Structure formats: C-alpha cells, structure tokens
C-alpha cells in the first residue's frame, strides 16, 4: 500500500532529481488522503496546490504479473474535484514549467491558458484517457507531448513542437523541430512497471530544465523509466547519481 497517481508520481521523481516540485490536485478527507499528503510531504513535494475535499480519496489496485506488466482496477473517488475555478494563477506563474497529466479537460485547459498568459511552458501526458476525452484545447497550448505508441496512433499525427513517444522495452523517440532522436532504452531487471512512464517524463523534464539537449534528455528519461520498473510500487525515489550511473554504463 502506498501513494500514487500520475501527477504525484512525476512530482516525487522530480523532487528526487533536485527540482522544486509543486503538486496541484485533490484528495479526500479520509485516512488515504492523510497518508497521501504525508507521503508526498516526506518526499519533498510542495502541496500548495493540493485540496482536501469531502469524500473518498481515489484508490487503485495494481495487478502485477511475473514480467512486471501491470493492470489497474480503481474507484474514481475525488480525484477530479479540482476544477477550473480552483486554479491559482500565482502558483502557475511562479513555475519554470507546468506538467499536466490526465484530468478533467476543462481544468487542464484552464491551467494551460494561465501558463500561456504567464509565458510558462506546458508539457502534457494525457495517458489512456486520450481515447475517451477531448484534450485538443490543452494539446494546442503545449510545447511538449508525451505519448506511447497506442496513444500516438489514436492521435493519428501527434502535434506539438516536441513529441516524445514511449516504446516500452524498445526505448523511446523524441521528435523536435530540429530533428528526430531514438534511444533503445536500458536492459535492467523489471519487477513492476507501475509508474515507469511517470518517472520517464520526470527524467526528460528535469534534464531539459538543467539544459540538456533532446537526445541526452531522452537517455535520462529511459534511465529513469528503467529504474522505476526495477522497484515495486508506483512512486520511484530517483537521484542524479543513480540515473547517471545507468547512463554511464551505456557509454562505457
């Protein structure tokens, strides 16, 4: 048992990579909500944007097979209680970057619009909700889009200045206005792929924030994803030392 959620997983991974990560979202006023807040606080995540509302915290059950592949069962809870009117423009305007995960499209669009007005770049990882929700208003304002191969096909032609396509054990690809880069990933033992995509996104963003080019950021992202798949649970405690050790092994 432990805290999770796409945005929370990314925030924890970013905090481990020396980024000041502030999370926006909602939890219930139950024991799960209290534990989630404590867990995130201990990981160094700023909870200034997290609301506690009446109701049950979203709970998910992860079924992991011997190869580390995951199926998810869950109850919605109050995960989407955060609405457009709850967004704090000052919180967004103070950021160096805003990263959005699957949530209510109206809330995501409001965040993206506020960020655009403040000149803050936006990245989006819509996940599997891309198939049943209209994120077009958000994608139009993003400078970086994260998708897997299934999601890329659903978009037909993914748009955005930077599109990062995750290919699981086959690595990943990043396409930028300057060209395309491919990375085959890292062959590390996998015990639980839960949260690997979130760690991947955090690694790419953290690397870009420190000034890495797209190709180097892709290698960092794959290293983070591999480290996440090698540990149980959705959240991954990352460090630059661990990540650079994986990347250095490739270059040795």
Helices and strands as residue ranges (DSSP letters): H 6-16, E 22-28, H 31-42, E 46-53, E 59-64, E 70-75, G 84-86, H 89-93, E 97-101, H 105-118, E 121-125, G 127-131, H 136-139, E 144-148, H 149-155, E 162-166, G 168-170, E 172-176, E 179-183, H 196-209, H 214-229, H 240-251
